[in-house]
């Protein structure tokens, strides 16, 4: 029953995910909405937030391991270190093996990717600016791939086995691992030849109730465990696209999209405010500040923009200072760095990097009611030390849904613009 349910979800997503629209020489890919941390009755899903934080922590822990292997610890941010692996509580490990409601599955922005030639094999992948590897399930001998769209190398005349293995561990104690291949990878009408990726034969149970078939990382090669050029950078190097920029519009209520080879100028007004990146592997910018109701609370921090997570994270002491500036706010969970605030007075929280102040809307700052009938809501900013550096913040789509975000590989910059 579960497999049939997952297949139905995946088929529905294929039906509505990733229509592609050519605009000039770029390509727009429509993305389904990310599901929220709010139950149907408006209350906050605490368990989902725990899982999200553990997945995010371990993803960036693996990034640091990869960065150390590729460039050495001298490439780390000041104060960054590889911390102990985050493990889910036993009751949440068990929860991953049980069927979920449709609105409980997944936290990703999904797009259809086709692998192989002459006939492409389609899969739903998460476009993730917080990682750099591409992986998908393998058609034969894959544990945990039931109900997933998988890759069969024997069906592609361009498939080449690299002879190495990819492996990464997830918070439930299970892994994603398998052999590495090179093949043709298509997104819409753009094609990367000789793209290196993993076809995993072991998929974490965390993906059992999730419609995604894999991940497509969009950060830089120095974060790649595969030591391979990431997909978008491959497009740039192969001159498949004329612009080295990709852009996101993310929304919980409107259509969301990824634009490859430029930006979709119909989705924002004015010009992009660009900021140079300061990291060897991350989409990280410097000089950040955060204001509450017009008053700057914390400043001078680095910021990683990560489409692969939903919650915004900052150093615990800095986040504590932010909520201390919000009247009536209080700790909800000290272990998870979560805070609550009065629902009837959502604060104006805004980030800036020396230019425009980019405000978080009331809807995007609110993760739901503490409990049914409560007058308190959960804030989308959590105080968690991700090990990324002494003064480094991590902003997911709770921030990105308030701006148009552009990522420029050639000029190594992140840009923001006002949504149309």
N, C-alpha and C positions, 0 to 999 in steps of 0.2 A: 504493500500500500504506500509506504513512504517513497519507494523508488518511482512509483507512478505519479505521486504528488509532485516530486521534484522535477520529473520529466515534464509534467504539465506546466510548472512554473517556468522552466527553461524555454519550452516551446513558446510560451506567451511572451517571454522576454525577447526571443529571437524575432517574434512578429513585430515588436514595437521598438526594439533597440537598434541603434546604429543605421537608420536611413542616412544616406550620404548625399550632401549637396555641394556641388562645385561652385565656388565663388572666385572668379579670376583663376589664379593658379593654386589656391588653397582648397581645403576640403573640410566641410563641417560634418561632424558625426554626432547625431542626437543620442543622448544618454538617458536611461530611465532614472527616476528619482531615487535618491538614497532614502532608505527608511529611517525613521527617527528613533529616539530613545523614549518615546512617549507611548504608553498603552492607549488603547481605544477609548478608555474612560478619562484620558487626560493626565494620568499619573505617570511618574518617572519610573523607567525600567532600570532599577539599580543593578540587577544581574548583568544586563547587557552592557552597562557602563564598565563593570568590572572586567568583563571579557574584552571590551574594546581597549581599555587601558593596558591590560596584559599583552594583547596582541601588538599594540603600538610600541610598548616598551621592548618587547623581544625582537620586533622588526628592526628597531634602531640599534639594539644590542648587536644583532647580526651585521648591520651596516658598519658598526665600529670594528667588528672582527674582520670584515672584508676590507675596510679602509686600512687597517693595520697591515693586513697581508699584502695589499697592493702598493701602499705608499709609506707605511711605517707610522708609528705613533706621533711623529712630528707633524703629521697632517691633521691631528685631532685639534678641536677647539680647546682653549685653556680650561683645565679642570675636567675634561672629558675622560671617562674611563669605562671599561667593560665591566659592568656590574653582574651580580648573580642573576641567573635566569629567573624570570617571573613565572610562577606556577599557579594555576587556577585552584580555588578551593574545591574539595572533592565533590560537593553537591553540584558545582557548575560543570565539572568534568563529566559527571553522569548526565547532566542536562543535555550535553552535546550529542548524546547517543539516542535521544528521544525526539519524536516528531515535534516540530514547532508549528505555530500558526503562521499563515502566509505573511503577516506583517511583522514576524519576528526574525525572519531569515535575512542575513546579509547586511553589510554596511558599505557596499562598494558602489562606484560609478562604473556601470558595465557597458562595454561596446563589443560588437561582433568583429572577430579577427579570423582571417582565413589563412591556413598554413598548408603548403604543399603545391605541387604542380604535376600534371596539367589541371587536375580538379582539386580545388581548395577544400580543406576540411575545416569547418567553422567551429568556433568556440567563443564563449562569453568570457571576456577577460576584464579584470579590474585595472583601469588606467591610474597608476599610482606614481605621483611625483616624489614620494618618499622612499622609493627603492629603485633598483636598476636592472634586475634580472627579469627574464621572461620565462615562465613555465606553464605547462598545460599537462593534463593527464595523458598517459600512453594507453593505446587501445588494448594491448595484451598484457596480462599479468599484473594489472594495477589493483592493489588493495585500497579500498575507499573511493574508487572511481565510479561505482554503480550510479547510474542515472546521469553521469556527466558526458559531455561531448569530449571526445578524446582524439589523439593524433596517432595515425597508423603510418609509420615511415615507409612501409612496403607499397603504399598507394601513391607515393610521390617519386617521380623520376629525379628530382633535385635533392632528395634527402641524403645527407652524409652523416654517418655516426662519427662523433669527435673522439670517442674513446675515454672520456672522463665522466665523472658522476657529480651530480648536484645534490645537496642535502641541507635542509634547514629544519629546526625543531620548533614546535608550537607549544603554547602554554598548557595544553592538556596532556603533555608528555609524548604526543605522537609527532610524526615527522612528515615532511614532503621531501621525497628523494627519487632519483632516477637518472638514467643516462642522458647525455648531452648530444644534440644534433645541430646541424646547419641545414636550413631550407629556406624557401621563399615564404615570406610573411606579408599578407595583404591586409590593409585596413581601408575599406572602401576601394578607391581607385589608386591608392598609393602602394607601392610594392618595394619591400626591402629584400634583396637577394642575398643569399649567404648569411642569413640572420641566425645567430647562435641562440639556442634556448634549451631548456630541459623538458624532456617528456617523462614525467614522473610515474613511477610504478608503486609509490607509497604516498597516499594523500591523507593529511591530518584529519581526524574526526571532527575538527572544528569546521570543516567545509562540508560535512555530511548534509546539513540542512540549509546550505547556502547555494544559491543558483550559479555562482561563478564556477568556471572551469579552470581558472588559473589567473595569473597576474602578469601585467605588462608594465615593467618599471620604466619610469621616465626621468629619473635622476641621472647622475653622471657615471661614467665607466669605473671610476675609482671606488664606487660602492658595490660593484658587481662581483658576486661570488664566482660567476662564470668567466670573469676576466675578459668579457666580450663587450663590444660596442653595443649600447642599448638601441632599441628599435628606432626611436626618433633621430638620434644622432647618426644612425646608419642611413636613414633617409637623406639627411643633410650631406653626409660624406659621398653618397652615391649620386648626389644632385637630382634626386627624384622630385624634390620640392625646391622652389626658388628662394624661399625664406626660411631662416633657421629658427623661427618662432612657432610656438603652439600656444593656444589660449583656451581657457575654461570659463564658461558661465555655468554656475551651479545654483540650483534653486529647489526648494522643497515644494513650491506651489506652481511654478511655471516650467516650461521646457528647459532642459539642461543640455549642454553640448560641449564637445571638444573640437577645436579647429586646428588642423595640421597645415603648416606652411603659411603662417601669418596670424592675423586676428580677424574675427568677425565684427567688422565695424558697425554692423546694424544692431549690435547688442550693447554698445556703450556710447557715451557722449564725451566730447572733448578728446584730449590726447592722453596717452598713457604716461603715468608718472613712473619712470624707470629707476631702479636701484641696482648697483653692481653687486654681484654675489661675492661672498668672502670665504667660501669653503671650497675645498678640493673636490667634494662629491655631492654635497647637498645644495638644494635651492635655498641658500641662506643669505640674508642681507643684514646689514648692521645699522646701528643708530636708532633702534626702536624705542618708542615710548608708549605708555598707556595712560589714558586720562579717564576719570570718572566724573560725570556731570560737569565737564569742562575743566577740571583741575588735574594736572599731571601728577600721577602717583609714583610711577616707576619709569626710569629712562635709561638709555645707554645700553640696551641689550641687543643681542643677536636674535634673528628670527628665521626658523626653517618653515617653509610653506609646503605642506604635505597634504595632497588631495586624498591620500589613503587613510586618513583618520578623520573623525567627526569632531571630537572634543578639542578645545584649545588648552594647551598645557604650559605652565610656567613654573619657575622655581618656587618651592613652597613658601618661603618667606616673602617673596614678591607678591604672590597671589594672596597671601594673608593680608598684606598691606592694601591690595585692591579692594578686598571685601570689607576691610576696616573702614574704607571710605564710602561704603554703601550702607545707608541707614537701615537698621533692623536686620542686617545679614548675620548669619551664624554658621558654625560648622555643621555639616550634615554627616560626613564620614571623614574622620581624620585619617584613616588608613588609605582612603582613595583620594584624599585631597579635595573633596567636594564640599560645596557651600550652598546654602539656601538663602533666599531673600524674599521680602514681601512681594507677592504677586501684583499687588495694586500699585507698586512704585518700581517698575523695572528701570534700572539705572541706565544712563547713557554712557556706555563703555566704548572708547574709541582708541584705535591704534594709529600711530604716525611714525614715519621714518624721515622726518625733517621737512615734510611738505604738507599735503592734505591730511586731515584727520578722517580716518575711515571708521565710521560708527558701526557697531553691531546692532542690528535691529532687535526690537523687543522679542519678536518670535524666534530669532536665531540665538538669542542669549538665554532663552528659557527652555530647559529640557523637560519640563512637565511638573505637575503638582507633586509635592512630597507625599501626599496621601489624598485619597478621595475626600473632598470637602475641606481640605487644608487651605489656608491663606498664604502658604509659603511655596515657592517654586525653586527648582534646582538651577544653578548657574552653569553655563556651558564652558566656563573657565575653571580648570582644576589645577591644584598645586601638587605637581608630581615631578620628582627629579628623574629625568629620563637618562641621565648619564651623558648627555650630549655636550655639556660644558657648564661652567660655573654660572654663566649669565646668558643662557640660550633658551629661547621660548620655541614652542612648536605649535603652529596654527593650522588646524584642519579646516574642514568645510564650514564649521560654524562661523569662521571668518570669511572664507572664500565665497560664501553665498551672498555676501554684502557688496562684492566688487566684481569687476571683470579682471581676471588675472592672466597675464601673459608671461611666458617663460622663453627667454631668448638664449639659445645655445651658443650662437655665434658671438654675441656681445657679452655673454655671461651676465645676464641681468634678469630681474623680476620686475614686472610692471603692473600697476593697478590703474583702473579707470572706473568712472561712475557708470553704473548700469543704466541703460536706456529705459 
